[in-house]
Amino acid sequence: MAAVIDNATHPAFEKLRSHRIDTLNLDVEEYRHKKTGARHLHLAADNDENVFFVALRTFPMDSTGVAHILEHTALCGSERFPVRDPFFMMIRRSLNTFMNAFTSSDWTAYPFASMNRKDFDNLLSVYLDSVFFSKLDPLDFAQEGHRLEFETPDKPESDLVYRGVVYNEMKGAMSSPTSQLWQRLSSHLFQTTTYHYNSGGEPDHIVDLSYDELMAFYRRHYHPSNAIFATYGNIPAHEHHERFEELALKRFDHLDIDLPVHDEKRIFSPVRVEEAYAVNEGEGSERKTHIVMGWLLGHSFDLQENLEAQLLSAILLENSASPLMHALETTDLGHAPSPMCGLEDSNREMTFVCGIEGSEPEKQRELEALIETTLRKVAEEGVSEERLEAILHQLELHQREIAGDHFPYGLQLIMSAISPMVHGGDPVELLDLEPVLATLREKIRDPNFVPDLIRRNLLDNPHRVTLTLRPDEHLETRRQEAIREALAKQKASLTDEEVQLIVERAAALEERQMRKDDDSILPKVDLSDVPLQMPEPECRFDGDLSASIYARGTNGLIYEQIVVPVPELTEEELLLLPYYTALISEVGCGDLDYLQMQDRISAESGGIGASFSVKGRIDDVQDVSGYIVFNGKALARNRSALTRLLSDVFNGARFDEQERIREIIAQIRARREQAVTGSGHALAMGAASQGMSVGGWLSFRLGGLAGIRGTKELDSSLKAPEALTALCEKLAGLHGKIRAQARQFLVIGEDEQLPAMVDDLKSCWKDAESGASSNWTMEPVDYKAREAWLTSTQVNFCAKAYKTVPVDHPDAAALTVLGGFLRNGYLHRVIREKGGAYGGGAGQDSVNGSFRFFSYRDPRLAETLDDFDKALEWLHTEEHGHQELEESILGVIGQLDKPRSPAGAARHAFHNKLFGRSPEQRARFRERVLATTLEDLKRVASTWLVPEKASIAVVTSPDNRKVVEELGLAIEEM
């Protein structure tokens, strides 16, 4: 269907242009607010999921995190909505499909999405008021940013400490070596512009920011003359304009805001720097150094330069067959390619980065020589036109694909357009890639084009930094000692009056946090606004092929899956499954080695892969079934090639390229180790619930904390050639077992493509034996866990879990509602606002039959575990209103109804059916959610959440060893 076109223009706005993009099936309209100069980009599309986005250009010139702290504080009350926490309150009173705010290096954005018009209008009124008429209470700055407080707030004799949500968030974020690597590299590549600084804030600098500086930054940056509005969906632009004008813009005049981001001053000779990052004392520093090279390139908003840089990055790094990636993967200078490898094009000027991790500081010059030699070789030999066509094919596929399974599709489009709007480019050009792709196709016919590109951007470009980031076992100890000394010195210098002010502010902040605001001033949706259950995508079944077929509007892409049940496996084989699924698309196949296969995959598809999923029955989490899924996607013109590709991989993948397999295992190890600081809460919950079901145990052993440790042990063992040979033989044996299983297929595409796709499948698989499935089973799992996992982190991740019920049990719905009820009513306040953690909450996992409490980037540990128990006391002892219950029910329904991409909805429906989650069962669960009462919440909590029966897991620093021993937790080393 065509996008919604509305030619009406609101008198406060002038229309600058309209542009049709057929490949995205939308119309781009660009407007300017006459009085203030505010810009509005509207993406008119036939989609009920409407998206709103407002961005302010924010260019901090220090690392105090002023833009980030302002983003948090702006959402803590406004002129029309003077309640303490309108943002989190609206999350509970809404059917939103997305609500958030984020700080980039040079802009701050406030986006939301909703499929309900009333809800969209409600959120718009709160967002506009929060951004343009924020109250910015000093106590909210103290809560969200930073504050000095006594460790026991009302006892001045206790130590002075720093507290604050952003302070702890960034302590967690900057615990990651990868985050430090990017920040340090940026600071050397960009010496004079905003990108030199950490826009999120460096913890040691955050504490230098004053409230007055925050206010000055707000007054300078948060004005419509500095604003970019963007919307997507089927609400006409003039209706948005009416609301923008009425709710905010009419109160402003034009303001001259001089916020230039200049081009970086160029350096004329490459720079080498060495810096350190913290590892635990006693951990050792061998092969833990990161070495990266970064170049400053051209303007990101110049589409020609941008796509040429993307082409260059893909030529060198797209996959293992790419020359630079191949060199980095196969060198013995390091463990694996750096996660930094690639093009960064969100700043005004782009950066290209490559390097390794798991190295030693003295390897820096050798790595530079390897990279330079590789680049010269490519520049001398050139790149085949077939390879370049494959890369352009990937760019076309990426532009066409309708995503949106984890992030609203409209918001993804807006996010891709925001960079040129901030930096002075053309957003329409960036959304409509077809003309530039056509130009690039002409350029690549010139054999000198790519060599010239490499020379100009890299070999002859002196604005280059080589950064060596080495481990230091004593760095964190020195840092903490310096903080303690500074705070002790500051405390000693406090006057009696200053001491009293700190105590009084802590008391005032606690009083504010505990105050019950009148939330009736906030708009809301209620249960009468809840839509009927979303329609199920229609499926037809081909019995000859055992294929489920879905006709969906996929914008010229097709999707295919081969699905087989997990065969009977030993425990050792079961633990190999994550490596098998990661390796299957990375190894050779038939007569082709892995390098040739990488080229084939790039030329013929949008990527292939494999996954492994396990679920219990809807009435018994211990009775599990599992499937291995081989999946791929392609442009419709490549449908036959995709079918053959998946068939060849399924039947002919080889596990005899031993060095290749060793390299991939090393890369898996590197990725898994880096996941801890970003996903510590999920890993802690997985560890806490490991003994409650077969699925929980598998998740913990295969992908959780035990899985990460197992990967490290496996990688270390592969130094012995006989161990590597044995692994390859086991993988080949596992592949043989999987190939022998019965198959079924999932096919998704546009109506006109489906008959040919089914014919291709029948032709490709006509001589294949069907196979007979062996039955995989596992014994039930039932034990308590009490563990503390130690790693390099400045913050904690805490979890407490209880064994509960499967999804079709009558109590599952009430337990699901209870998670939101405890988060909204108690945990958010005590864990985040008072405790200073970046996040915390609770939720029912009906797939694995467990209820989990968690905290994220948390400065506390034992106190947080106590607060999980106090949440249950609060549930039983406090009086609760029906509105709080309704808000929790709305939250659950919002999650159930979250829209997916056309292909994603079909995949979801198919896999639900595969695991016995029928539309009738899901309707039953939804009805139970809507019928949940306050008495139900108390009953299920009393029945299932008994503190003595809880399992506990924390991810923490070795500095907390004594604390966790006192808690009776078994210490596990990563």
PAMI-737771 format. One record per residue (C-alpha): x, y, z. Coordinates in steps of 0.001 Angstrom, whole numbers, padded with zeros to 6 digits, always signed. Layout:
! PAMI-737771
XYZ/...
***
This chain:
! PAMI-737771
+000000+000000+000000/+001068+003579-000597/+002084+005858+002234/-000439+008314+003632/-000118+011602+001726/-001643+014746+003172/-001016+018036+001395/-002375+020249+004186/+000256+022464+005824/-000158+024114+009214/+000229+027921+009031/+003063+027898+011601/+005179+025713+009301/+006501+025924+005770/+006922+022833+003652/+010398+022601+002175/+009958+019490+000024/+008418+016058-000410/+010212+013027-001809/+008884+009558-002623/+011135+006551-001826/+009622+003510-003493/+012193+001081-002079/+011042+002006+001452/+007382+002522+000497/+007172+005940+002135/+007138+009674+001448/+009687+011935+003113/+008373+015417+003936/+010575+018179+005287/+009249+021250+007128/+010543+024309+008969/+008825+026120+011821/+008582+029704+010587/+009127+031503+013892/+011857+029438+015581/+013470+027651+012642/+012847+024230+014221/+013095+021491+011595/+010681+018591+011121/+011287+015461+009084/+008123+013411+008563/+008239+009893+007127/+004676+009279+005925/+004013+005543+005871/+001039+003217+006009/+001942+001983+009487/-000034+002193+012726/+003131+002256+014824/+003692+006024+014939/+007072+007279+016126/+008020+010649+017628/+011598+011843+018031/+012999+015192+019072/+016746+015796+019121/+018781+018723+020377/+022294+019313+019152/+024467+018974+022274/+028189+019555+022014/+029817+019184+025459/+033413+020379+025739/+034349+018364+028833/+033798+014837+030220/+031472+015773+033085/+028581+014039+031296/+026542+017254+031330/+024439+016280+028284/+023830+012784+029695/+022910+013984+033183/+020632+016621+031646/+018892+013906+029587/+018109+012077+032853/+017160+015152+034857/+014923+016688+032167/+012601+013692+032572/+012124+014285+036322/+009247+016801+036200/+008113+019729+034095/+005895+022792+034120/+002586+021056+033264/+003541+017815+034990/+005344+018808+038213/+005552+015253+039523/+008867+013729+040504/+009098+011073+037820/+006781+011617+034835/+008897+009489+032474/+008722+006279+034497/+005141+007061+035513/+004142+007304+031832/+005842+004002+031032/+003297+002461+033431/+000304+004420+032128/+000930+003737+028467/+000621+001172+025682/+003882+002411+024175/+005902+000103+021957/+009062+002100+022760/+009983+004834+025257/+013477+006074+025989/+015959+008912+025787/+019602+008767+024757/+022721+010848+024586/+024969+010572+021550/+028327+012255+021107/+026753+015386+019592/+022971+015134+020048/+020463+014170+022730/+017186+012552+021685/+013802+011810+023249/+011908+009160+021200/+008758+007101+021744/+006436+004930+019637/+002858+003747+020051/+000163+002047+017986/-002632+003755+019955/-003512+007338+018933/-004726+008391+022379/-001550+006998+023900/+000602+008746+021266/-001015+012100+022079/-000590+011503+025830/+003109+010745+025469/+003651+013676+023120/+002277+016127+025670/+004587+014783+028392/+007679+014576+026177/+007346+018107+024783/+006811+019562+028237/+009752+017600+029665/+012130+018795+026951/+011154+022441+026616/+009742+023279+030066/+011721+021041+032404/+011812+021910+036121/+015360+020631+036722/+015055+020432+040495/+018456+020485+042264/+017436+017339+044167/+016814+015528+040878/+020272+016591+039721/+021656+015140+042967/+019748+011878+042427/+020351+011387+038704/+023787+013004+038354/+025968+012950+041451/+026041+014013+045054/+028265+013857+048112/+026690+011919+050939/+027796+010257+054130/+027859+006477+053806/+025100+006420+056412/+023320+009603+055286/+022293+010840+058745/+025634+009970+060429/+028372+012530+059667/+030928+010323+061438/+030635+007792+058554/+032770+008115+055398/+031955+010603+052668/+030964+008878+049376/+029837+009778+045856/+026345+008677+044781/+024158+009186+041696/+022473+007171+038951/+024576+008431+036013/+027716+008253+038151/+027088+004524+038723/+025876+003928+035173/+029143+005267+033785/+031231+003406+036378/+029631+000280+034936/+029955+001359+031315/+033603+002374+031684/+034461-000931+033407/+034434-002421+029907/+037854-002384+028192/+036034-001933+024866/+034351+001282+026087/+037683+002574+027351/+039358+001632+024074/+036874+003651+022005/+036955+006636+024349/+040755+006781+024491/+041101+006390+020714/+038518+009152+020118/+040322+011491+022496/+043501+011189+020405/+041856+011246+016958/+039809+014316+017934/+041994+016821+019767/+039888+019981+019462/+036193+019084+018994/+033424+017682+021177/+034363+014097+020218/+037532+014450+022314/+035321+014106+025399/+033141+011352+026833/+029582+012625+026300/+028291+010000+028746/+030707+011270+031371/+033872+009905+032968/+033109+009015+036611/+036138+010977+037885/+034892+014064+035964/+031144+013676+036563/+031691+014740+040183/+033056+018102+038942/+029765+019149+037316/+027793+021805+039188/+024054+022369+039112/+024610+025894+037713/+026607+024437+034804/+023773+021994+034108/+021273+024876+034007/+023485+026929+031689/+023813+023954+029317/+020013+023509+029315/+019332+027170+028549/+021848+027154+025701/+020881+023883+024024/+017225+023058+024803/+015466+025548+022546/+013345+024899+019428/+015828+026859+017312/+018289+024062+018121/+015735+021244+017753/+015127+018605+015107/+011719+016912+015162/+011126+013657+013310/+008001+011503+012996/+007035+008287+011236/+003706+006596+010565/+000178+007292+009379/-000590+010440+011423/-000425+013342+008889/+002302+015926+009380/-000102+018845+009837/-001696+017090+012829/+001749+016802+014413/+002335+020495+013674/-000876+021482+015397/+000241+019676+018557/+003873+020903+018385/+002640+024489+018057/+000016+024291+020757/+002086+022381+023330/+005432+024134+022904/+006509+026106+019863/+004105+029058+020082/+005840+030156+023298/+009235+030605+021651/+010861+033120+019324/+013884+032541+017130/+017175+032331+019014/+020585+032618+017382/+022372+029549+018709/+026002+029319+017712/+026893+025657+018185/+029321+024803+015433/+031108+021484+015294/+034113+022287+013186/+036169+019803+011266/+038961+018392+013392/+042364+020031+012968/+044439+017571+010986/+047646+016021+012224/+050405+015492+009681/+052250+012537+011154/+050849+009324+012682/+050687+009237+016483/+051428+006292+018790/+050086+006250+022355/+050056+003714+025163/+047554+003762+028011/+046345+001340+030690/+043089-000247+031797/+042322-002016+035061/+042316-005769+035621/+041968-007546+038948/+045038-007932+041104/+046451-011418+040717/+044590-011914+037430/+047743-011616+035363/+048315-009432+032320/+049560-011885+029710/+047918-011493+026267/+045377-008956+027499/+046569-005920+025538/+044385-004223+022901/+046141-002565+019935/+044092-000571+017424/+044810+001812+014566/+042311+004555+013776/+042128+006972+010829/+040064+010148+010528/+038172+010170+007198/+035763+012531+005431/+032328+013888+006269/+029675+011397+007341/+026908+013607+005907/+028400+013597+002403/+026585+010552+001064/+029162+009882-001638/+032008+009933+000895/+029934+007927+003367/+029102+005101+000972/+032642+005002-000375/+033866+004625+003206/+031286+001867+003816/+032449+000158+000633/+036073+000447+001744/+035277-000955+005209/+033366-003884+003690/+036156-004656+001216/+038637-004884+004064/+036587-006225+006986/+033155-007592+005979/+033952-011243+006639/+036822-013686+007011/+037492-013640+003259/+038081-009870+003409/+041854-009289+003269/+042306-007192+006408/+039917-009288+008513/+041698-012427+007286/+045054-010972+008341/+043743-010000+011793/+042056-013359+012355/+045061-015452+011348/+047925-013483+012912/+049564-014837+016042/+050135-011269+017265/+046802-011377+019108/+043902-013495+020213/+041192-012107+017913/+040291-009040+015824/+039319-006054+017945/+035578-005447+018461/+036373-001886+017335/+037047-003019+013745/+034976-001120+011197/+033630+002280+010197/+032118+004740+012667/+029965+007227+010724/+027749+008801+013385/+030099+011733+014084/+030605+014694+011766/+033787+013091+010429/+034078+009337+010039/+036679+007073+011599/+038004+003750+010355/+039433+001417+012988/+041141-001973+012918/+043274-003931+015340/+043535-006909+017656/+042933-007905+021244/+044740-010487+023348/+048178-009140+022444/+051241-007655+024172/+052373-003978+024187/+055622-004731+022348/+053652-006093+019346/+052491-002600+018331/+055011-002019+015501/+054521-005548+014136/+050765-005025+013969/+051216-001689+012183/+053482-003423+009652/+050945-006248+009125/+048090-003794+008528/+050121-001545+006232/+051407-004529+004219/+047857-005856+003821/+046536-002467+002680/+049382-002053+000159/+048732-005508-001246/+045040-004698-001792/+045963-001335-003338/+048411-003041-005723/+046267-006038-006672/+042836-004382-006597/+039540-006136-005870/+037465-008185-008299/+034324-006610-009684/+032358-009657-008465/+033454-008977-004890/+032524-005294-005196/+029114-006208-006637/+028563-008532-003653/+029251-005638-001261/+026862-003292-003101/+024336-006118-002991/+024683-006129+000818/+024122-002353+000968/+020983-002683-001160/+019655-005551+000957/+020307-003672+004185/+018428-000635+002863/+015432-002662+001711/+014943-004851+004770/+012061-003947+007069/+013517-004479+010520/+011772-003662+013790/+011728-006843+015861/+013713-005220+018680/+013472-001518+017819/+010630+000244+015951/+011309+000272+012209/+010328+003933+011919/+012770+004856+014662/+015556+002991+012849/+014893+005071+009733/+014846+008288+011769/+018097+007353+013524/+019797+006860+010162/+018586+010302+009010/+019455+012252+012167/+023227+012410+011605/+023039+014415+008356/+020413+016705+009904/+022741+017451+012832/+025838+017885+010684/+024438+019769+007691/+023786+016991+005202/+020686+015828+003366/+018586+013210+005228/+016570+012367+002124/+019704+011389+000227/+020737+009044+002997/+017340+007349+003093/+017134+007004-000692/+020341+005164-001533/+019368+003980-005013/+020903+006891-006998/+024204+006738-005110/+024375+002944-005385/+023913+003335-009144/+026814+005837-009225/+029000+003481-007195/+028217+000631-009602/+029618+002795-012381/+032714+003746-010373/+033714+000194-009442/+034188-000636-013137/+037354+001455-012977/+040084-000924-011679/+041868+002035-010059/+038853+003168-008047/+039384+000934-004992/+043199+001217-004914/+042837+005020-005033/+040283+004833-002230/+042671+002837-000026/+045588+005149-000721/+043613+008358-000182/+041768+007291+002963/+044359+005086+004659/+047853+004647+003251/+048445+008332+002431/+046345+009692+005306/+048621+010895+008137/+045752+011584+010571/+046230+008211+012180/+046521+007048+015782/+047829+003706+017009/+046574+003072+020534/+047978+000362+022785/+045748-000301+025797/+047556-002553+028225/+046286-004192+031432/+047373-002868+034824/+046685-004973+037920/+047215-002043+040289/+045360+000712+038446/+041976+000232+040151/+043568+000027+043592/+045396+003304+042961/+042217+004922+041625/+040103+003867+044586/+042816+004926+047030/+042993+008361+045365/+039188+008733+045608/+039221+007705+049285/+042053+010122+050080/+040349+012998+048242/+037051+012354+050018/+038754+012014+053401/+040586+015285+052787/+037345+016949+051705/+035537+015639+054788/+038272+016917+057083/+037908+020397+055576/+034104+020583+055961/+032706+023207+058281/+029895+022303+060669/+027533+024208+058419/+028652+022236+055328/+028237+018940+057212/+024722+019971+058163/+023913+020907+054551/+025002+017430+053322/+022856+015729+055977/+019877+017987+055236/+020122+017440+051472/+020222+013652+051951/+017120+013893+054148/+015369+016177+051664/+016198+013841+048793/+014878+010822+050691/+011709+012731+051587/+011260+013636+047908/+011858+010032+046826/+009330+008697+049330/+006681+011322+048561/+003561+010077+046787/+002869+012513+043961/-000585+013263+042618/-000254+011409+039341/-003799+012264+038256/-002347+015277+036418/-000661+012868+033976/-002664+011582+031003/-003168+007835+030737/-004756+005014+028843/-006739+002407+030730/-007884-001147+030175/-010783-000005+028008/-008150+001222+025497/-006489-002184+025261/-006960-003546+021722/-008196-007015+020911/-005457-009610+020519/-003227-008944+017514/-004202-011078+014500/-002072-014139+013809/-000207-014157+010459/-001887-016621+008108/+000008-019800+007322/-000507-022485+004720/+001171-025869+004962/+002702-027937+002176/+002547-031555+003315/+004785-032908+000547/+007596-030646+001674/+006641-030311+005372/+006810-026531+004871/+005010-023690+006636/+004490-020838+004166/+003728-017200+005060/+002847-014421+002620/+004133-011153+004114/+004995-007660+002853/+008766-007986+003054/+009781-005243+000598/+011523-007569-001856/+013252-009909+000607/+012692-013625+001188/+013428-015680+004313/+013974-019413+004639/+014614-021816+007518/+015451-025513+007816/+014252-026786+011200/+015322-030091+012779/+014678-031489+016255/+017704-031849+018529/+018954-035442+018233/+019823-037647+021171/+023064-036160+022516/+025577-036792+025253/+026125-033944+027729/+029464-033201+026028/+027752-032911+022628/+025031-030735+024131/+027635-028301+025472/+029170-028114+021985/+025932-026871+020377/+026659-023112+020779/+030025-023591+019026/+028433-025717+016316/+025770-023088+015533/+028376-020290+015538/+030764-022228+013281/+028350-023678+010710/+028382-020541+008524/+032105-019878+009111/+033647-023124+007839/+034238-024666+004431/+031528-026576+002609/+031872-029295-000035/+034723-028363-002381/+034874-024750-001163/+037163-023671+001675/+035907-021232+004293/+037218-018194+002409/+035365-019172-000764/+032235-019861+001281/+032394-016404+002857/+032455-014851-000615/+029564-017054-001744/+027428-016180+001288/+028035-012446+000716/+027216-012636-002994/+024088-014802-002734/+022395-013841+000541/+021941-011323+003299/+023606-013776+005650/+022988-017292+006882/+023311-018768+010346/+022095-021326+012805/+020543-021220+016251/+019473-023616+018973/+016317-023111+021042/+014792-025122+023864/+011472-024721+025679/+009491-026782+028127/+005896-027747+027569/+003285-025133+028396/+002346-027200+031468/+005766-028642+032461/+009039-026691+032218/+011056-029864+032889/+009714-031689+029821/+011671-029887+027101/+011898-030040+023348/+014621-028413+021289/+015260-027473+017669/+018251-026472+015597/+017352-023863+012998/+019364-023069+009856/+018225-019693+008544/+018946-017286+005732/+017592-014243+003928/+018118-012810+000469/+016759-010410-002110/+013947-012108-004020/+016062-012308-007183/+018443-014621-005272/+015789-017009-003972/+017133-020091-005800/+020692-019309-004733/+019605-019001-001079/+017832-022382-001176/+020914-024077-002642/+023216-022288-000197/+021278-023481+002865/+021022-026989+001450/+024765-027129+000754/+025642-025911+004256/+023183-028328+005879/+024522-031281+003906/+028139-030405+003256/+029620-028193+006009/+033126-029395+006906/+034879-029242+010256/+038373-030145+009036/+039889-026612+008803/+041436-026797+012253/+043160-023409+012396/+039957-021729+011257/+037993-023396+014045/+040616-022389+016612/+040381-018751+015439/+036585-018687+015689/+036627-020190+019205/+039082-017435+020229/+036698-014810+018796/+033728-016349+020624/+035737-016175+023848/+036552-012495+023298/+032896-011604+022586/+031626-013537+025603/+034118-011993+028004/+033120-008508+026825/+029424-009260+027441/+029732-009344+031228/+029767-005612+031997/+026880-004901+029597/+024678-007911+030427/+025688-008666+034005/+022090-008510+035260/+020908-011127+032746/+023903-013331+033537/+023251-013022+037288/+019569-013939+036804/+020611-016916+034697/+023000-018098+037425/+020355-017634+040136/+017741-019661+038212/+020068-022388+036865/+018657-025098+039162/+014960-024481+038571/+014414-026122+035184/+016147-027917+032348/+015925-024748+030233/+017457-022636+033009/+020311-025112+033441/+021009-025184+029703/+020957-021387+029446/+023448-021117+032312/+025760-023840+030997/+025632-022912+027300/+025339-019126+027214/+025511-017948+030830/+028332-017458+033305/+029267-021155+033293/+029244-021017+029482/+031632-018039+029466/+034015-019861+031798/+033694-023013+029680/+034604-021045+026539/+037744-019697+028221/+038737-023229+029255/+038028-024623+025780/+040006-021860+024062/+042986-022377+026372/+042910-026153+025788/+043115-025755+022006/+046786-024789+022194/+047362-028558+022263/+047047-029902+018660/+045462-033152+019823/+042714-031222+021657/+041961-029219+018508/+041814-032383+016397/+039478-034003+018919/+037178-030951+018932/+036930-030954+015135/+036076-034655+015118/+033367-034126+017751/+031867-031231+015762/+031808-033359+012599/+030117-036165+014524/+027553-033754+015924/+026866-032428+012418/+026270-035972+011211/+023696-036581+013929/+021898-033326+013117/+021850-034034+009358/+020175-037389+010011/+017153-035758+011670/+013789-035221+009983/+013423-031733+008479/+010732-029152+008101/+010886-025751+006400/+009725-022203+007029/+009248-019961+003973/+008438-016229+004160/+008090-013856+001227/+005725-011709-000794/+002775-013507-002329/+004106-013495-005858/+007454-015029-004777/+006085-017981-002810/+005197-020499-005583/+008697-020230-007066/+010284-020503-003613/+008350-023705-002874/+009284-025113-006300/+012952-024325-005607/+012769-026162-002284/+011115-029225-003829/+013678-029315-006607/+016657-028819-004281/+015596-031425-001710/+013949-034012-004001/+016766-036572-003675/+017453-035963+000012/+016493-038630+002504/+013974-037342+005006/+015576-038773+008127/+013930-040113+011267/+014237-038111+014446/+015839-039559+017552/+014278-038319+020750/+016376-035931+022879/+015505-035925+026560/+016985-034549+029766/+016475-035427+033391/+014641-032773+035458/+016792-030205+037274/+015984-029043+040812/+018532-027396+043136/+019267-024054+044813/+022175-021843+043776/+024035-019359+045977/+026952-017977+043977/+029156-014909+043617/+030977-014565+040297/+034062-012345+040480/+035235-010196+037567/+036683-006746+036750/+033794-004390+037475/+033311-001192+039467/+029615-001976+040073/+027500-005005+040988/+024753-007054+039363/+022482-008796+041884/+019800-011451+041360/+017453-013512+043490/+015256-016207+041927/+012324-018419+042947/+011015-021588+041374/+007500-020945+040035/+005233-022252+037256/+005007-022805+033476/+003121-020483+031161/-000211-022336+031137/-000459-022613+034908/-003282-020392+036255/-000743-018471+038415/+001639-017586+035548/-000361-014519+034511/-000553-013097+038040/+003184-013685+038566/+003867-011837+035299/+001757-008866+036453/+003460-009024+039871/+006875-008312+038312/+005766-004926+037018/+003814-004188+040195/+006890-004673+042412/+009122-002717+040023/+006736+000216+039675/+005667+000453+043282/+008818-000371+045223/+011953-001560+043447/+012433+001425+041121/+012401+003788+044078/+014675+001843+046436/+017097+000286+043922/+017499+003133+041421/+016447+006389+043062/+017645+005742+046616/+020231+003042+045986/+021783+004708+042937/+021771+001661+040643/+021190+002279+036949/+018279-000147+037002/+016432-002839+038907/+013235-004826+038747/+011569-008211+038831/+009805-010520+036409/+008347-013938+035778/+010097-016231+033278/+007323-018677+032383/+009473-020445+029774/+011746-021718+032571/+009354-021466+035518/+011183-018899+037636/+010594-015436+039113/+013712-013256+039225/+014653-010022+041011/+017626-008097+039569/+019714-004944+039805/+021935-003426+037099/+025142-001405+037572/+024485-001265+041289/+026856+000321+043853/+025270-001807+046612/+025203-005561+047134/+023900-007011+050443/+021497-004072+050847/+019991-004716+047418/+019451-008408+048190/+017633-007304+051378/+015534-004884+049350/+014298-007761+047165/+012813-009336+050320/+011469-006001+051546/+009573-005640+048248/+007550-008720+049224/+006931-007308+052710/+005755-004058+051088/+003345-006018+048897/+001655-007612+051925/+001745-004737+054429/+000939-001619+052373/-002428-000557+051007/-002503-000677+047226/-004887+000964+044777/-006496-000479+041665/-004650+002034+039457/-001241+000529+040316/-002598-002887+039370/-004025-001557+036103/-000682+000029+035222/+001102-003304+035669/-001497-005095+033549/-001067-002459+030815/+002679-003084+030884/+002202-006819+030337/-000317-006288+027522/+002048-003791+025893/+004773-006448+025835/+002395-009105+024484/+001228-006771+021690/+004625-005326+020745/+004664-005171+016933/+007192-007108+014899/+008510-006781+011393/+006451-008613+008733/+008967-011456+008610/+009485-011368+012378/+005759-011814+013036/+005711-014892+010780/+008800-016367+012457/+007291-015737+015879/+004011-017442+014935/+005815-020456+013449/+008101-021004+016449/+005225-020549+018897/+003419-023340+017066/+006577-025456+017067/+006739-025311+020862/+003028-025809+021469/+002193-022140+022111/-001113-022064+020253/-003228-018941+019650/-005770-020456+022075/-003136-020812+024821/-001917-017245+024301/-005504-015927+024357/-006047-017829+027613/-002929-016230+029133/-004008-012766+027976/-007468-013199+029540/-005863-014251+032826/-003610-011176+032763/-006609-008879+032243/-008517-010613+035057/-005689-010405+037645/-006649-008890+041022/-004630-007472+043915/-005592-010552+045920/-004097-012706+043158/-000777-010849+043449/-000577-011403+047196/-001643-015047+046879/+000931-015985+044231/+003659-014134+046122/+002818-016021+049343/+002643-019317+047463/+005774-019127+045335/+008073-016343+046594/+009185-017599+050009/+012523-015904+050875/+013989-019047+052478/+013590-020849+049151/+015386-018211+047063/+018455-018813+044946/+021001-015979+044780/+023697-014972+042307/+025771-011803+042037/+028409-010577+039620/+030847-008426+041531/+034448-007344+042047/+037055-009358+043966/+037092-006379+046372/+033743-007679+047665/+035038-011188+048444/+034556-010690+052196/+031005-009379+051761/+029876-012331+049649/+031520-014825+051992/+029543-013296+054868/+026391-013772+052762/+027234-017469+052458/+027722-017355+048688/+030083-019764+046971/+032813-017874+045122/+033155-018630+041416/+036062-017220+039411/+035418-016147+035837/
***
